[in-house]
Amino acid sequence: MLLNKTWDALADPTRRKILELLKKKDLSVQEIALNFEMTLPSLSHHLSVLKNANLVTSLRRGQQIIYSLNLSVFEEVAKDLYDFFNKAKKR
């Protein structure tokens, strides 16, 4: 279920900070890394979790990989939450 992957991805404060950065603009891995004190493999792991949850997308531009927020998945999660709470009200 998409919602489970989303919650798992959002559970980590580092990944939430990455999403906050990407709210402002699309960023390369190197630009994201400037905001953290961690190794590139650790950052890559966090980006991979976000990508597997469809919260971010990536695009290769030459040597760089540019990350962007995937706004459509946020809309889908909001719909899932709405449906969940609507069903709970009807019980």
Kinemage of the C-alpha trace (Angstrom):
@kinemage 1
@onewidth
@group {chain A} dominant
@subgroup {mainchain}
@vectorlist {calphas} color= white
{ca met a 1} P 0.000 0.000 0.000
{ca leu a 2} L 1.322 3.415 -0.965
{ca leu a 3} L 0.352 4.908 2.355
{ca asn a 4} L 2.606 2.488 4.283
{ca lys a 5} L 5.666 3.320 2.175
{ca thr a 6} L 4.869 7.007 2.526
{ca trp a 7} L 4.634 6.872 6.333
{ca asp a 8} L 7.833 4.841 6.540
{ca ala a 9} L 9.640 7.395 4.401
{ca leu a 10} L 8.251 10.344 6.367
{ca ala a 11} L 9.128 8.796 9.732
{ca asp a 12} L 12.747 9.892 9.450
{ca pro a 13} L 13.643 13.539 10.241
{ca thr a 14} L 16.436 13.568 7.643
{ca arg a 15} L 14.014 12.606 4.889
{ca arg a 16} L 11.513 15.214 6.056
{ca lys a 17} L 14.281 17.835 5.870
{ca ile a 18} L 15.126 16.716 2.324
{ca leu a 19} L 11.469 17.184 1.360
{ca glu a 20} L 11.474 20.650 2.946
{ca leu a 21} L 14.497 21.592 0.834
{ca leu a 22} L 12.844 20.264 -2.317
{ca lys a 23} L 9.696 22.276 -1.595
{ca lys a 24} L 11.733 25.383 -2.400
{ca lys a 25} L 13.326 24.134 -5.622
{ca asp a 26} L 14.706 21.112 -7.446
{ca leu a 27} L 18.189 20.217 -6.215
{ca ser a 28} L 21.123 18.050 -7.202
{ca val a 29} L 22.505 15.468 -4.804
{ca gln a 30} L 25.477 17.753 -4.181
{ca glu a 31} L 23.198 20.694 -3.311
{ca ile a 32} L 21.181 18.517 -0.932
{ca ala a 33} L 24.392 17.211 0.670
{ca leu a 34} L 25.458 20.760 1.611
{ca asn a 35} L 22.618 20.778 4.161
{ca phe a 36} L 23.718 17.619 6.003
{ca glu a 37} L 26.718 16.237 7.814
{ca met a 38} L 26.587 12.708 6.450
{ca thr a 39} L 28.312 10.601 3.845
{ca leu a 40} L 27.052 10.546 0.274
{ca pro a 41} L 26.130 6.837 0.581
{ca ser a 42} L 23.930 7.666 3.604
{ca leu a 43} L 22.285 10.521 1.724
{ca ser a 44} L 21.780 8.245 -1.275
{ca his a 45} L 20.004 5.758 0.984
{ca his a 46} L 17.582 8.441 2.207
{ca leu a 47} L 16.944 9.616 -1.353
{ca ser a 48} L 16.342 6.021 -2.420
{ca val a 49} L 13.723 5.546 0.320
{ca leu a 50} L 11.980 8.767 -0.763
{ca lys a 51} L 12.111 7.673 -4.390
{ca asn a 52} L 10.744 4.181 -3.598
{ca ala a 53} L 7.839 5.847 -1.788
{ca asn a 54} L 7.299 7.996 -4.908
{ca leu a 55} L 7.746 11.168 -2.858
{ca val a 56} L 10.542 12.398 -5.120
{ca thr a 57} L 11.531 11.942 -8.729
{ca ser a 58} L 14.981 12.160 -10.243
{ca leu a 59} L 16.317 13.261 -13.592
{ca arg a 60} L 19.862 12.848 -14.844
{ca arg a 61} L 21.413 16.004 -16.319
{ca gly a 62} L 24.896 15.137 -17.505
{ca gln a 63} L 26.879 14.090 -14.439
{ca gln a 64} L 24.233 15.326 -11.985
{ca ile a 65} L 21.033 13.795 -10.703
{ca ile a 66} L 18.360 16.406 -9.981
{ca tyr a 67} L 15.657 15.593 -7.419
{ca ser a 68} L 12.135 17.068 -7.382
{ca leu a 69} L 9.054 16.632 -5.230
{ca asn a 70} L 6.437 14.355 -6.731
{ca leu a 71} L 3.335 16.385 -5.924
{ca ser a 72} L 0.936 13.840 -7.418
{ca val a 73} L 1.793 11.307 -4.719
{ca phe a 74} L 1.001 13.871 -2.018
{ca glu a 75} L -2.415 14.328 -3.614
{ca glu a 76} L -2.936 10.554 -3.633
{ca val a 77} L -1.926 10.257 0.029
{ca ala a 78} L -4.315 13.085 0.935
{ca lys a 79} L -7.118 11.229 -0.889
{ca asp a 80} L -6.257 7.966 0.914
{ca leu a 81} L -6.374 9.769 4.266
{ca tyr a 82} L -9.678 11.421 3.371
{ca asp a 83} L -11.173 8.056 2.387
{ca phe a 84} L -9.839 6.420 5.548
{ca phe a 85} L -11.398 9.028 7.846
{ca asn a 86} L -14.656 9.055 5.880
{ca lys a 87} L -14.984 5.299 6.343
{ca ala a 88} L -14.230 5.660 10.062
{ca lys a 89} L -17.022 8.262 10.429
{ca lys a 90} L -19.570 5.945 8.788
{ca arg a 91} L -18.946 3.128 11.282
